[in-house]
């Protein structure tokens, strides 16, 4: 038996899956560390209407969160690398 999403519930987009995989690779995360990617409405003046939030949740605690002020589909590998490796988590 295959599980299917409930009506009205969409599976994650391939772009979000690729972004999650890129986060795992850039940070060298193990399979026990959860990676969540969310797109939220951004109400800050001067920013695009959607922002992408990347959250890393290790099993031993100490979660890390980054906000990228653009939709997930527009984030390049260079931008992701800069955000994850050169800015402190919030």
Secondary structure as UniProt FT lines:
FT   TURN            7..8
FT   HELIX           14..27
FT   TURN            31..32
FT   STRAND          34..41
FT   TURN            45..46
FT   STRAND          50..57
FT   TURN            59..60
FT   STRAND          64..68
FT   HELIX           72..74
FT   HELIX           77..86
//
